[in-house]
């Protein structure tokens, strides 16, 4: 895998994981290492900026297009990363009147 997904720099997502993948708690140690080591190549392949040249890269591209299920640990880690970063985050607050009911039972 080292030859096919070779890149010159590590992958970091400072927007979603400012302290790194391993410190956030969403990923195992192995998944964090895979994302950091091969994430640049995965992103380029997914966006079409890089053409798949090896069999592993072609299989990865097919998984990203939805043509086949993820099999390798890198494919599974990348899908997990994309799933977690593409979903909207819910924010819960404890302020405001949720019920909208302004009547009170204290008047009895």
C-alpha positions in Angstrom: 0.0 0.0 0.0 2.9 2.3 0.6 3.8 2.6 -3.0 0.3 3.1 -4.4 -0.9 5.7 -2.0 2.4 7.6 -1.7 2.3 11.3 -0.8 4.9 13.8 0.2 3.0 15.2 3.3 0.7 14.1 6.0 -3.0 14.7 6.1 -4.5 16.9 8.8 -8.1 18.3 9.1 -7.6 21.3 11.3 -11.3 22.4 10.8 -12.9 19.2 12.1 -10.0 17.7 14.1 -7.8 20.7 15.3 -6.0 18.4 17.9 -5.5 15.6 15.4 -7.3 12.4 14.6 -5.8 10.4 17.5 -6.7 12.9 20.2 -10.3 13.3 19.2 -11.7 9.9 20.1 -13.6 9.1 16.9 -10.9 6.8 15.5 -8.7 3.9 16.6 -4.9 4.4 16.7 -4.6 2.4 13.4 -7.3 4.5 11.7 -5.7 7.7 12.8 -2.3 6.5 11.4 -3.9 5.5 8.1 -5.7 8.8 7.7 -2.6 10.9 8.5 -0.3 8.8 6.3 -2.6 8.3 3.2 -5.3 10.9 3.6 -3.8 13.3 1.0 -3.9 10.5 -1.6 -7.4 9.5 -0.6 -8.7 13.0 -0.9 -7.1 13.5 -4.3 -8.4 10.2 -5.6 -11.9 11.0 -4.3 -12.0 14.5 -5.8 -10.6 13.2 -9.1 -7.4 15.3 -8.8 -5.3 12.2 -9.0 -5.9 9.3 -11.4 -5.7 5.8 -10.0 -2.7 4.0 -11.3 -2.4 0.8 -9.2 -5.0 -1.9 -8.5 -5.4 -0.7 -4.9 -6.1 2.9 -6.1 -8.6 1.7 -8.7 -10.4 -0.4 -6.0 -10.4 2.7 -3.7 -11.9 4.8 -6.5 -14.6 2.2 -7.1 -15.5 2.2 -3.4 -15.7 6.0 -3.4 -18.1 5.8 -6.4 -20.2 3.3 -4.6 -19.5 0.5 -7.1 -18.2 -1.9 -4.5 -18.1 -2.2 -0.7 -15.1 -1.2 1.3 -12.8 -4.0 2.1 -9.4 -2.7 3.2 -8.8 -0.9 6.4 -7.9 2.3 4.6 -11.1 2.3 2.6 -13.1 1.7 5.8 -11.2 4.5 7.7 -11.7 7.0 4.9 -15.5 6.2 4.6 -15.7 6.6 8.4 -13.9 10.0 8.2 -16.1 11.2 5.3 -19.3 10.1 7.2 -18.3 11.9 10.4 -17.2 15.1 8.7 -20.2 15.4 6.3 -23.0 15.0 8.8 -24.3 18.1 10.4 -23.7 18.5 14.1 -26.6 19.1 16.5 -26.3 21.7 19.1 -28.5 21.5 22.2 -29.2 24.5 24.4 -30.9 24.8 27.8 -32.3 28.3 27.3 -35.7 29.4 26.0 -39.3 28.3 26.4 -39.6 25.1 24.4 -43.2 24.3 25.1 -44.7 27.6 24.1 -47.3 27.1 26.9 -47.7 30.3 28.8 -50.6 29.2 31.1 -49.8 28.3 34.7 -51.5 25.9 37.1 -50.5 28.1 40.1 -53.7 30.2 39.8 -55.9 27.5 41.4 
